[in-house]
Amino acid sequence: MSDLKAKPVPVRVPLVTEPMGIWKSLQTSRRNVLAIIPDIATRQPMVSGKTGKRWHMVTDPGANKRILLENLENYPKSLVTKNLLRPAIGESLFIAEGAHWRWQRRAAAPAFSHRNVLNLAPTMTQAAQRSADRIRTAGPRAINFLDEMVSLTFDVISDVTFSGDSGFDRNAVHGAIDSYIAEAGKLSLFDILGLPDWVPRPGRMFSAGGVQQMKKVADQAIDARSQRDTKEVPDLLDLLLAGEDPETKRKMNTQELRDNLLTFIVAGHETTALTLAWSLYLLAFDPDAQEKARAEVQSVLSGNAATGDDVAKLPFVRQVVDEALRLYPPAGMVSRTALAKDELCDRLVLPGDTVILPIYALHRHHQLWDDPDGFRPDRWNGFKPDRYTYLPFGDGPRICIGASFATQEAVIVLATLLAQFRFKSVPGRNPDPVMIITLRPDGGVWLEAEPID
């Protein structure tokens, strides 16, 4: 037997080992939704139970494929998800179903083509360098990199969405988004029970003013932009204004544009910021991996900041991002509501059942991954998992439309920061993985950033 000690693992969520009733489940989920996942879900293909309503947690790749692709129409997003997000983003791509979703997806897809995403790379590079300048100015002290990455990615999404619009109040929109996420993320018992939207949600009412202000600012920006010519390099708003469904020739009106823009702004900066914050935590946790990533960056970059053209030449940095998304997927759990009778993993699913895809457990499943809780970016070297085993962006027709945008941004930012700083953990300041709407490092990601001369 080897005398070598087991390699330490990065922070993780303690999963449930004993059954919980509805009240304990509610209390636990208000603190951390992932904490209601039974540990057995990381070892079996499907776990079922009843907590007010029948539910099934599915981690079998074949069943995931049926839910997300083969029988998609039978598994719309759950009422809980819609109740939480509809007040802010309306019937946008994220929430819409059926024909209303399909035409919007077709109209928006060209905006996220490889060429258009690559054209937006300079904005990402500039924001990454501004972040590096802020970090350097902060001096030799611990910095909360969660806050810094949120600021950086909001700079990116607002620049690529409303570039050149001096009337766009970034602080107002950012504040309204943060306020709404903080309140909307607190699961209400009313949502668990599936009560309709018109039933007031305690604690969520006061944030409505911020949401209305956010919508007003976006509407004004859209109306102003529609009155002027598209720039030489169009931004996201230009591309969406020009977009139309090739089948019906329908274009988005101001309300539809606004709801989708707010969806992209909220999702586009929050999820990428989390990916970057967790990636930096992991690199500080594993200095050897950090040095390997830095060596790759230094061999590729011609200056201090990475560009869109550098992304394809940074495979190990991309592997770090992929591994961070495996260990800490921003959408750590998604839920669907079955419309009709179905069968998953030889088990009956009835109409009205909640079908949960616990992505956090799927990505740490003992039958699907070697060393599932370990940080091993090398595992991605030449390895491509079953696509329904790894779902950081979902899959099927509803796969995240901005996946390539987010990945490009994460690699550019990570490479730029690695080229200029060495990151060290702060003793006693480990983040706590907590999911309300997204999987956030509760307490922040506190690191020391040592400049590399």
LOSEPA-225665 format. One line per field, with one value per residue (C-alpha): residue number from 1; residue in one letter; chain; y, z, x. Coordinates in Angstrom, 2 decimals. Each point is the difference from the previous one (the first is absolute). Example, Ala and Ser with C-alpha at 12.3 -4.5 7.8 and 13.67 -1.06 7.14 Angstrom:
BEGIN
i: 1 2 $
aa: A S $
ch: A A $
c2: -4.50 3.44 $
c3: 7.80 -0.66 $
c1: 12.30 1.37 $
***
This chain:
BEGIN
i: 1 2 3 4 5 6 7 8 9 10 11 12 13 14 15 16 17 18 19 20 21 22 23 24 25 26 27 28 29 30 31 32 33 34 35 36 37 38 39 40 41 42 43 44 45 46 47 48 49 50 51 52 53 54 55 56 57 58 59 60 61 62 63 64 65 66 67 68 69 70 71 72 73 74 75 76 77 78 79 80 81 82 83 84 85 86 87 88 89 90 91 92 93 94 95 96 97 98 99 100 101 102 103 104 105 106 107 108 109 110 111 112 113 114 115 116 117 118 119 120 121 122 123 124 125 126 127 128 129 130 131 132 133 134 135 136 137 138 139 140 141 142 143 144 145 146 147 148 149 150 151 152 153 154 155 156 157 158 159 160 161 162 163 164 165 166 167 168 169 170 171 172 173 174 175 176 177 178 179 180 181 182 183 184 185 186 187 188 189 190 191 192 193 194 195 196 197 198 199 200 201 202 203 204 205 206 207 208 209 210 211 212 213 214 215 216 217 218 219 220 221 222 223 224 225 226 227 228 229 230 231 232 233 234 235 236 237 238 239 240 241 242 243 244 245 246 247 248 249 250 251 252 253 254 255 256 257 258 259 260 261 262 263 264 265 266 267 268 269 270 271 272 273 274 275 276 277 278 279 280 281 282 283 284 285 286 287 288 289 290 291 292 293 294 295 296 297 298 299 300 301 302 303 304 305 306 307 308 309 310 311 312 313 314 315 316 317 318 319 320 321 322 323 324 325 326 327 328 329 330 331 332 333 334 335 336 337 338 339 340 341 342 343 344 345 346 347 348 349 350 351 352 353 354 355 356 357 358 359 360 361 362 363 364 365 366 367 368 369 370 371 372 373 374 375 376 377 378 379 380 381 382 383 384 385 386 387 388 389 390 391 392 393 394 395 396 397 398 399 400 401 402 403 404 405 406 407 408 409 410 411 412 413 414 415 416 417 418 419 420 421 422 423 424 425 426 427 428 429 430 431 432 433 434 435 436 437 438 439 440 441 442 443 444 445 446 447 448 449 450 451 452 453 $
aa: M S D L K A K P V P V R V P L V T E P M G I W K S L Q T S R R N V L A I I P D I A T R Q P M V S G K T G K R W H M V T D P G A N K R I L L E N L E N Y P K S L V T K N L L R P A I G E S L F I A E G A H W R W Q R R A A A P A F S H R N V L N L A P T M T Q A A Q R S A D R I R T A G P R A I N F L D E M V S L T F D V I S D V T F S G D S G F D R N A V H G A I D S Y I A E A G K L S L F D I L G L P D W V P R P G R M F S A G G V Q Q M K K V A D Q A I D A R S Q R D T K E V P D L L D L L L A G E D P E T K R K M N T Q E L R D N L L T F I V A G H E T T A L T L A W S L Y L L A F D P D A Q E K A R A E V Q S V L S G N A A T G D D V A K L P F V R Q V V D E A L R L Y P P A G M V S R T A L A K D E L C D R L V L P G D T V I L P I Y A L H R H H Q L W D D P D G F R P D R W N G F K P D R Y T Y L P F G D G P R I C I G A S F A T Q E A V I V L A T L L A Q F R F K S V P G R N P D P V M I I T L R P D G G V W L E A E P I D $
ch: A A A A A A A A A A A A A A A A A A A A A A A A A A A A A A A A A A A A A A A A A A A A A A A A A A A A A A A A A A A A A A A A A A A A A A A A A A A A A A A A A A A A A A A A A A A A A A A A A A A A A A A A A A A A A A A A A A A A A A A A A A A A A A A A A A A A A A A A A A A A A A A A A A A A A A A A A A A A A A A A A A A A A A A A A A A A A A A A A A A A A A A A A A A A A A A A A A A A A A A A A A A A A A A A A A A A A A A A A A A A A A A A A A A A A A A A A A A A A A A A A A A A A A A A A A A A A A A A A A A A A A A A A A A A A A A A A A A A A A A A A A A A A A A A A A A A A A A A A A A A A A A A A A A A A A A A A A A A A A A A A A A A A A A A A A A A A A A A A A A A A A A A A A A A A A A A A A A A A A A A A A A A A A A A A A A A A A A A A A A A A A A A A A A A A A A A A A A A A A A A A A A A A A A A A A A A A A A A A A A A A A A A A A A A A A A A A A A A A A A A A A A A A A A A A A A A A $
c2: 0.00 3.49 2.31 3.02 2.07 0.52 3.28 2.61 0.94 3.52 1.22 -1.89 -0.14 -2.56 -2.09 -1.52 -3.45 -0.16 0.76 3.51 1.05 2.96 2.56 -1.01 -0.10 3.53 1.34 -1.70 1.16 3.63 -0.24 -2.24 -1.81 -2.54 -1.08 -1.87 -2.37 -3.50 -1.35 -3.14 2.13 -0.04 -3.82 -1.03 1.00 1.28 0.81 0.61 1.29 2.18 3.36 1.54 -1.13 -3.05 0.64 -1.85 0.90 -1.31 -0.48 -2.66 1.32 -1.91 1.39 3.50 -0.33 -0.96 3.01 2.55 -1.31 -3.01 0.95 3.69 1.20 -2.19 1.70 3.79 2.10 -0.37 2.46 0.78 1.17 2.07 1.58 1.04 1.58 1.17 3.34 1.03 -1.58 -0.57 -2.62 0.12 -2.88 -1.30 -0.45 -0.26 -3.38 -1.55 2.15 3.27 -1.29 -1.42 3.22 2.03 -2.51 0.09 3.82 0.31 -2.83 2.00 2.51 -2.78 -1.40 -0.75 3.03 2.42 -1.36 0.32 3.59 0.77 -1.36 3.40 1.24 -3.02 0.66 3.65 -0.84 -2.67 2.50 2.60 -2.68 -0.76 3.70 0.17 -3.06 1.47 3.32 -1.76 -0.91 -2.93 -1.02 -2.60 0.78 -1.46 -1.33 -0.81 3.71 0.82 -2.60 1.20 3.55 -1.21 -2.11 2.71 2.37 -2.52 -0.69 3.67 0.97 -2.66 0.74 3.78 1.20 3.71 0.72 2.77 0.00 -3.58 0.15 -2.97 0.50 0.09 -3.22 -1.78 0.99 -1.10 -3.37 -0.67 1.04 -2.24 -3.05 0.37 -0.02 -2.23 -2.66 -0.56 -2.95 0.58 -2.78 1.41 -0.84 -3.52 -0.53 1.46 2.78 2.51 3.22 2.28 -1.37 2.48 -1.36 1.28 1.71 0.32 2.91 2.83 -0.91 0.59 3.71 -0.80 -2.40 2.62 2.53 -2.57 -0.63 3.73 0.60 -2.89 1.18 3.49 -1.39 -2.22 2.84 2.33 -2.61 -0.74 3.64 -0.14 -2.01 -3.21 0.44 -1.52 -2.79 -0.62 -0.72 -2.44 2.49 0.83 -3.70 -0.70 3.03 -1.33 -3.60 -1.67 -3.49 -1.41 -2.08 2.61 3.22 1.18 2.45 0.71 3.04 2.31 -2.08 -3.28 1.58 1.42 -3.28 -1.89 2.67 -0.06 -3.80 0.23 2.71 -1.90 -3.41 1.31 1.72 -2.05 -3.47 1.00 1.89 -3.11 -2.20 2.37 0.35 -3.77 -0.48 2.42 -1.72 -3.37 1.30 1.46 -3.32 -1.89 2.04 -2.66 0.33 3.77 -0.08 -2.33 2.36 3.01 -1.67 -0.62 3.60 1.41 -2.15 1.32 3.63 2.69 2.60 0.12 -0.57 -2.95 0.52 -1.94 -1.49 -1.39 -2.04 -3.04 -0.08 -0.30 -3.57 -0.42 3.29 -1.26 -3.29 1.98 1.75 -3.34 -1.52 3.02 -0.35 -3.70 0.55 3.18 0.24 3.40 -1.72 -2.73 -1.26 0.42 -1.24 -0.93 -0.88 -3.13 0.66 -3.62 -3.50 -1.14 -2.48 0.86 -2.64 -2.58 2.10 1.56 3.79 1.40 3.28 2.80 -1.69 2.22 -1.38 1.41 -0.08 0.49 1.11 0.33 -3.69 -1.07 1.62 -1.82 -3.37 -2.92 -2.19 2.69 1.73 -1.06 1.84 1.90 2.53 0.66 2.94 -1.66 2.28 -2.56 -2.32 2.12 -0.58 -1.88 -1.09 0.73 -1.28 -1.14 3.27 -0.81 -0.70 3.57 2.73 3.37 1.71 -2.53 -1.84 -0.80 2.78 2.16 -0.10 3.41 2.32 1.90 -3.00 0.90 3.66 -0.98 -2.48 2.48 2.69 -2.34 -1.10 3.58 1.31 -2.93 0.10 3.79 -0.25 -3.01 1.86 2.83 -1.51 -3.01 -0.90 -1.29 -1.19 1.89 -2.36 -0.43 1.72 -2.93 0.68 -1.95 -1.39 1.20 -0.04 2.18 0.79 -0.60 -1.83 2.79 -0.05 1.25 2.23 0.95 -1.24 1.70 -0.28 1.82 1.06 0.35 2.00 -1.77 2.41 $
c3: 0.00 -0.89 2.84 -2.02 1.58 -1.97 -1.89 1.67 -1.83 -0.49 1.89 -0.64 1.12 2.74 -1.53 1.89 1.57 1.74 -1.32 0.58 0.37 -1.76 2.71 0.39 -3.79 -0.23 2.73 -1.54 -3.54 1.11 1.15 -2.77 -2.61 -0.64 3.64 -0.61 -2.50 1.49 -0.15 -1.62 -3.10 -0.69 -0.04 -1.59 -3.32 1.49 3.45 0.63 2.94 1.14 1.74 -0.47 -3.65 -1.65 -1.23 -1.84 -0.05 -3.20 -0.61 -2.71 -3.34 -2.04 2.10 -0.22 -3.78 0.05 2.18 -1.90 -3.56 -0.84 2.02 0.53 -0.38 2.93 2.40 0.00 2.59 3.40 1.52 2.70 -2.59 -1.90 3.14 1.14 -3.24 -2.01 1.87 -1.19 -3.46 -1.19 -2.68 -1.35 -1.44 3.48 1.00 -3.22 -1.22 -3.29 -3.08 1.91 1.06 -3.42 -1.99 2.55 -0.07 -3.80 0.00 2.64 -1.13 -2.63 2.65 1.70 -3.09 0.28 -2.14 2.04 3.32 -1.22 -1.08 3.62 1.35 0.09 2.50 2.19 -0.28 0.96 3.01 1.13 -0.11 1.93 2.64 0.15 0.48 2.89 1.63 -0.30 1.46 2.98 1.15 2.02 1.85 -0.26 -2.58 -0.33 -3.55 -0.12 0.16 -2.48 -2.50 0.28 -0.78 -2.90 -1.65 0.43 -1.80 -2.84 -0.36 0.23 -2.54 -2.51 0.55 0.27 -1.34 -0.63 1.70 2.44 1.23 1.25 3.80 0.78 3.75 0.07 -2.01 1.96 3.33 -1.10 -1.20 3.26 2.05 -1.93 0.04 3.76 0.65 -2.80 0.98 3.37 -0.72 1.18 1.25 -2.45 -2.85 1.32 0.03 -3.52 0.90 -2.83 -0.53 1.25 3.55 1.68 1.01 3.41 -0.20 -3.79 -0.36 0.86 -2.79 -2.68 -0.21 -0.94 -2.67 -1.52 -0.05 -1.67 -2.70 -0.54 -0.52 -2.48 -1.93 -0.36 -1.27 -2.57 -1.28 -0.31 -1.83 -2.52 -1.13 -1.06 -2.42 0.94 0.79 -2.09 2.57 1.26 3.68 1.44 -0.07 -3.67 -0.87 1.83 -1.55 -3.43 0.81 -1.34 -0.01 -3.43 -0.09 0.98 -0.65 3.41 1.90 3.72 1.16 2.71 2.88 -1.43 -0.68 3.52 1.69 -1.97 0.52 3.74 -0.12 -1.76 2.39 3.14 -1.22 -2.00 2.84 3.02 -1.30 -1.61 3.13 2.08 -2.42 0.24 3.79 0.48 -2.54 1.91 3.29 -1.51 -1.44 3.39 1.59 -2.40 -0.59 -2.35 -2.33 0.23 -1.05 -2.89 -1.20 0.37 -1.99 -2.83 0.12 -0.05 -3.01 -1.98 0.90 -1.80 2.61 3.42 -1.19 -1.88 -3.21 -1.82 -2.30 3.03 1.32 -2.25 0.99 3.74 0.40 3.64 1.05 -1.70 1.93 3.26 -1.01 -0.94 3.34 1.94 -1.84 0.90 3.72 0.37 -2.83 0.24 -0.49 2.54 -0.14 -2.54 0.24 -2.45 0.40 -1.81 -2.13 -0.86 1.17 -0.88 1.02 1.14 1.11 -0.07 2.50 -0.54 -0.16 0.40 -1.26 2.46 1.40 0.51 -1.90 1.30 -1.75 2.87 -2.19 3.06 0.83 -3.66 -0.32 3.14 -0.71 1.09 -2.92 -2.59 1.15 1.39 3.23 -0.29 2.78 -1.01 -2.03 -3.01 -3.05 -1.73 -0.24 -2.95 -2.01 -3.02 2.03 -1.10 2.34 -1.05 -0.72 2.45 2.76 -0.05 -0.12 1.11 -2.78 -0.25 -3.30 -2.73 -1.88 3.15 0.56 1.19 -3.00 1.50 0.81 -2.50 1.09 3.66 -0.71 -2.14 2.66 2.80 -1.85 -0.98 3.54 1.72 -2.34 0.40 3.80 0.08 -2.17 2.53 3.45 2.18 2.16 3.56 2.35 3.19 3.02 1.64 -2.82 -2.07 -1.97 0.78 -3.11 0.37 -2.67 0.13 -3.69 -0.97 1.73 1.71 2.26 3.17 1.96 -3.18 -1.57 1.98 -1.61 0.05 -3.46 -0.28 -3.11 -2.39 -1.16 $
c1: 0.00 1.24 1.04 -1.01 -2.76 -3.19 0.09 -2.23 -3.17 -1.37 -3.06 -3.22 -3.63 -0.80 -2.78 -2.92 0.38 -3.41 -3.53 -1.39 -3.63 -1.58 0.76 3.62 0.36 -1.41 2.29 3.02 -0.80 -0.30 3.60 1.37 -2.10 2.78 -0.04 -3.28 1.71 0.36 3.54 -1.40 -0.74 3.76 -0.04 -3.31 -1.63 -3.26 -1.39 -3.72 -1.99 -2.88 0.32 -3.42 0.21 1.51 3.53 2.76 3.70 1.58 3.73 -0.16 1.39 -2.62 -2.85 1.51 -0.01 -3.67 -0.89 2.07 -0.30 -2.14 -3.09 0.74 -3.59 -1.10 2.43 -0.45 1.78 -1.63 -2.43 2.56 2.54 -2.56 -1.43 3.46 1.18 -3.03 -0.38 3.46 0.39 -3.58 -0.66 3.56 2.00 0.81 -3.65 -2.05 -1.21 -1.07 -0.52 0.60 3.43 0.88 -0.49 1.96 2.85 0.15 -0.01 2.74 2.31 1.97 1.06 1.98 1.70 3.74 0.86 -2.10 1.27 3.61 -0.71 -0.92 3.32 1.79 -2.60 0.80 3.74 -0.39 -2.18 2.47 2.88 -2.03 -0.60 3.73 0.70 -2.48 1.54 3.50 -1.16 -1.59 3.49 1.33 -3.15 -2.74 -2.69 -3.48 0.23 -3.69 -0.78 2.77 -1.18 -3.62 1.18 2.14 -2.67 -2.63 2.38 0.21 -3.71 -0.99 2.69 -1.02 -3.69 -0.26 3.37 0.12 -3.34 0.85 -3.60 0.22 0.24 2.24 -0.07 -3.80 -0.29 2.73 -1.56 -3.48 1.31 1.86 -3.04 -2.38 2.30 0.48 -3.74 -1.27 2.48 -1.61 -2.23 -3.52 -2.23 -2.56 2.39 0.58 -3.77 -0.34 -2.46 -0.67 1.99 -2.78 0.33 2.42 3.41 1.16 3.38 -0.07 -2.38 2.38 2.40 -2.65 0.85 3.59 -1.18 -2.30 2.84 2.26 -2.61 -0.52 3.74 0.21 -3.09 1.48 3.30 -1.76 -2.18 3.01 2.07 -2.73 0.20 3.65 2.13 1.78 3.72 2.80 0.35 -3.55 -0.54 -2.51 -2.88 0.67 0.05 -3.25 -1.73 0.99 -0.91 -3.11 -1.45 0.96 -3.21 -2.59 2.01 -1.16 2.21 0.04 -1.95 1.38 -1.41 1.34 3.39 0.10 -0.91 2.64 2.65 -0.63 0.25 3.37 1.21 -1.02 1.17 2.94 1.79 -1.10 0.86 3.31 1.04 -0.67 1.98 2.95 -0.17 -0.12 2.83 2.23 -0.85 0.96 3.27 0.95 -1.01 2.32 3.21 1.41 -2.98 0.30 3.65 -0.80 -2.73 2.30 2.78 -2.47 -1.22 3.53 0.87 -2.98 -0.67 1.94 -0.95 -1.64 -3.55 -1.49 -1.95 -2.69 2.64 1.87 -2.93 0.52 3.70 -0.74 -1.33 1.05 -1.61 -3.15 0.34 0.11 -3.22 -1.62 0.99 -1.28 -3.33 -0.06 0.64 -2.05 -2.56 -1.75 -3.38 0.64 -3.58 -2.81 -3.56 -2.73 -3.67 -1.23 -3.09 -0.81 0.77 3.53 2.66 3.51 2.51 -2.83 -1.94 -3.43 -0.24 -3.52 -1.49 0.81 3.10 3.04 2.99 3.28 3.36 2.47 2.91 2.24 -0.53 0.22 3.43 1.20 -1.60 2.19 -1.05 0.68 3.21 3.37 0.84 -3.30 0.69 3.60 1.32 1.63 0.09 2.24 -3.01 -1.17 3.17 -1.37 -3.05 -3.55 -2.71 -3.43 -1.78 -2.79 2.53 1.35 -2.65 1.41 -1.99 -2.83 -0.46 -2.47 -1.85 0.01 3.76 1.20 0.12 2.96 2.22 2.75 -0.14 0.47 2.80 1.94 -0.34 1.10 3.16 0.94 -0.44 1.70 2.99 0.37 0.01 2.35 2.47 0.20 -0.58 0.73 -3.00 0.19 -2.73 -0.73 0.10 -3.39 -1.90 -1.28 -3.19 -3.16 -1.82 -3.59 -2.68 -3.09 -0.52 3.64 2.85 1.91 3.09 -1.66 2.35 1.84 3.23 2.75 3.42 3.30 1.19 3.77 1.05 2.34 2.70 $
***
